[in-house]
């Protein structure tokens, strides 16, 4: 009858695992003038408690002055709703 020792097997399996070093990125500077960087964001939520459907809020935010330049609610997040927000906010 053969008997195997478990200790050598476990020593190979339980080698010290190396963890990746976490890279910490610094915050980037804000743009100097309004309109240099405008970010678009869309998010789906139950925005109003008396309306059971979830709606999409699509907004344009100016990075330099941290101001919402335009925002509108839509039933769906579609290409046309995003183009509408881009067209109106660029005026």
Backbone bond lengths (Angstrom), bond angles and torsions (degrees), N, CA, C in turn:
res aa  C-N    CA-C-N  psi(-1)  N-CA   C-N-CA  omega(-1)  CA-C   N-CA-C  phi
1 X - - - 1.447 - - 1.524 109.32 -
2 X 1.323 116.26 130.75 1.457 121.59 -179.84 1.521 110.53 -94.95
3 X 1.303 115.84 135.60 1.474 121.40 177.73 1.516 107.18 -120.93
4 X 1.340 115.68 126.79 1.460 120.41 179.43 1.512 109.80 -100.68
5 X 1.293 114.66 141.97 1.455 118.98 175.95 1.523 109.02 -87.88
6 X 1.296 116.16 134.64 1.463 121.30 -177.04 1.523 112.11 -84.65
7 X 1.311 118.52 -21.97 1.471 121.50 -175.15 1.522 113.43 -59.53
8 X 1.334 121.37 -47.21 1.463 119.46 179.68 1.529 112.83 -64.54
9 X 1.323 116.77 -34.29 1.457 119.10 178.93 1.526 111.32 -66.33
10 X 1.324 116.55 -45.05 1.459 120.05 -178.55 1.520 112.37 -68.66
11 X 1.294 117.72 -30.55 1.464 119.55 179.51 1.525 110.69 -67.37
12 X 1.341 116.51 -33.65 1.456 119.25 177.77 1.528 111.14 -74.25
13 X 1.326 116.18 -36.86 1.459 120.34 -177.78 1.522 111.41 -72.29
14 X 1.304 116.89 -39.66 1.462 120.24 -173.93 1.519 111.66 -95.77
15 X 1.324 116.51 45.79 1.459 119.15 174.70 1.521 108.80 -68.62
16 X 1.294 114.26 155.86 1.462 118.68 179.88 1.531 108.68 -63.79
17 X 1.306 115.21 126.04 1.461 119.84 -179.92 1.519 109.28 -89.79
18 X 1.305 114.04 136.86 1.451 119.23 -179.26 1.518 109.54 -91.05
19 X 1.309 115.49 134.18 1.460 120.10 177.90 1.510 108.83 -97.86
20 X 1.328 114.89 144.43 1.456 119.33 177.06 1.519 109.08 -70.58
21 X 1.316 115.02 143.68 1.456 119.02 176.16 1.517 108.52 -74.15
22 X 1.310 115.90 133.61 1.452 120.16 178.95 1.516 109.27 -78.90
23 X 1.313 115.34 129.59 1.460 120.84 178.92 1.515 108.26 -92.54
24 X 1.298 115.90 124.40 1.455 121.26 179.39 1.520 108.07 -101.94
25 X 1.317 115.12 119.53 1.456 120.30 179.03 1.519 109.18 -96.66
26 X 1.295 116.05 136.86 1.451 120.34 176.94 1.514 110.86 -77.59
27 X 1.308 115.81 159.91 1.459 119.16 177.80 1.515 109.47 -71.06
28 X 1.316 114.80 142.66 1.457 117.86 178.87 1.526 108.86 -84.82
29 X 1.300 115.41 157.51 1.457 120.17 178.80 1.517 109.92 -74.26
30 X 1.301 115.25 149.11 1.459 120.24 174.90 1.514 109.20 -73.32
31 X 1.320 115.75 157.42 1.454 120.70 178.06 1.527 110.11 -66.68
32 X 1.309 116.33 153.36 1.456 121.31 -174.76 1.523 112.99 -76.12
33 X 1.335 116.98 -37.17 1.460 120.66 -175.68 1.523 109.79 -124.60
34 X 1.315 114.58 151.71 1.461 120.28 177.74 1.520 109.93 -64.17
35 X 1.310 116.43 139.86 1.455 121.99 178.18 1.519 114.86 91.71
36 X 1.323 118.65 -8.21 1.464 120.27 179.86 1.530 111.70 -72.27
37 X 1.325 116.92 -34.97 1.457 121.51 177.46 1.523 108.04 -140.46
38 X 1.312 115.43 114.91 1.457 121.61 178.05 1.515 107.17 -118.62
39 X 1.326 115.56 127.05 1.457 120.53 -176.82 1.524 109.78 -105.65
40 X 1.322 115.00 141.75 1.454 120.83 179.15 1.516 108.59 -109.51
41 X 1.324 116.06 135.56 1.457 120.63 -178.59 1.519 108.81 -137.30
42 X 1.330 116.04 141.63 1.460 120.19 174.27 1.520 108.42 -133.74
43 X 1.334 115.59 138.44 1.460 119.67 -179.64 1.519 109.84 -145.44
44 X 1.332 114.29 142.77 1.462 122.06 -177.06 1.525 109.44 -105.94
45 X 1.324 116.68 125.99 1.472 121.70 179.54 1.515 109.54 -151.99
46 X 1.301 115.48 169.20 1.463 121.17 165.77 1.526 106.09 -85.20
47 X 1.293 116.28 88.37 1.450 121.22 -172.89 1.527 112.05 -72.37
48 X 1.320 116.61 -36.51 1.460 120.49 -179.45 1.522 108.61 -119.57
49 X 1.305 116.09 130.08 1.460 120.10 -172.67 1.522 113.36 -68.27
50 X 1.320 118.45 -26.05 1.462 120.80 -178.16 1.530 112.41 -88.52
51 X 1.326 118.88 -1.14 1.457 122.87 174.40 1.532 107.07 -110.48
52 X 1.345 117.62 117.33 1.478 119.34 -174.14 1.530 114.38 -71.78
53 X 1.331 118.57 -25.06 1.458 120.65 -177.59 1.528 111.12 -77.61
54 X 1.314 114.07 152.12 1.463 119.27 173.09 1.520 108.34 -85.61
55 X 1.314 116.39 137.90 1.457 122.28 178.74 1.515 109.00 -116.18
56 X 1.319 115.70 158.08 1.456 122.33 177.89 1.516 109.20 -100.59
57 X 1.310 116.76 131.20 1.459 122.07 171.49 1.518 106.67 -104.66
58 X 1.327 115.49 119.64 1.463 120.81 178.53 1.518 106.72 -112.15
59 X 1.319 116.58 124.67 1.464 121.15 -173.28 1.517 111.26 -134.18
60 X 1.324 115.04 151.90 1.467 123.27 173.43 1.530 107.15 -113.59
61 X 1.319 116.66 126.62 1.465 122.10 -176.89 1.517 109.33 -121.03
62 X 1.322 116.35 127.76 1.462 121.53 178.14 1.520 108.37 -83.14
63 X 1.318 116.45 128.26 1.461 121.35 -175.06 1.526 112.73 -72.89
64 X 1.316 117.71 -37.03 1.469 120.39 -173.81 1.529 111.98 -69.73
65 X 1.315 116.28 -43.51 1.465 119.15 -175.59 1.525 112.08 -105.86
66 X 1.341 116.96 0.97 1.459 122.94 177.14 1.526 110.76 53.37
67 X 1.314 115.60 50.40 1.457 121.65 -176.43 1.529 109.48 -127.03
68 X 1.311 116.53 141.53 1.458 121.44 176.03 1.518 107.01 -79.80
69 X 1.324 116.23 113.14 1.460 119.47 -178.07 1.521 111.64 -80.19
70 X 1.345 117.64 -30.33 1.462 121.02 177.21 1.514 108.45 -162.51
71 X 1.334 115.75 143.39 1.464 121.28 176.19 1.518 108.59 -151.49
72 X 1.334 115.38 144.32 1.459 119.97 179.99 1.518 109.26 -152.81
73 X 1.348 115.76 147.98 1.453 122.18 176.45 1.518 110.26 -88.54
74 X 1.341 115.50 141.19 1.455 122.23 177.17 1.525 108.94 -135.72
75 X 1.336 115.49 153.15 1.463 120.29 178.41 1.522 110.40 -71.35
76 X 1.344 116.75 -37.67 1.465 122.10 179.33 1.520 109.52 -131.45
77 X 1.310 115.32 154.11 1.461 120.79 174.60 1.522 107.54 -93.34
78 X 1.311 115.68 94.10 1.461 120.92 -176.71 1.520 110.38 -116.53
79 X 1.295 114.97 171.06 1.463 121.42 176.35 1.528 110.23 -59.14
80 X 1.332 116.74 -42.96 1.457 121.13 -176.14 1.524 112.06 -69.51
81 X 1.319 117.68 -36.00 1.465 119.62 177.07 1.530 110.79 -68.31
82 X 1.316 117.76 -37.90 1.468 120.76 176.69 1.521 111.38 -67.98
83 X 1.335 117.25 -39.66 1.465 120.60 177.61 1.522 111.40 -66.09
84 X 1.340 116.81 -34.42 1.466 119.95 176.35 1.527 110.57 -61.92
85 X 1.324 116.76 -45.78 1.467 120.83 179.93 1.539 109.90 -63.83
86 X 1.307 117.47 -42.08 1.472 120.48 178.13 1.531 111.31 -62.60
87 X 1.325 116.38 -43.92 1.461 120.47 -177.24 1.529 111.09 -65.96
88 X 1.325 117.76 -44.99 1.465 120.89 -177.73 1.529 110.94 -70.41
89 X 1.318 117.63 -38.74 1.469 119.71 -176.35 1.530 112.11 -75.28
90 X 1.312 117.44 -19.90 1.474 119.18 -178.75 1.518 113.25 -85.68
91 X 1.309 117.15 -4.35 1.481 120.08 179.24 1.493 111.89 -75.05
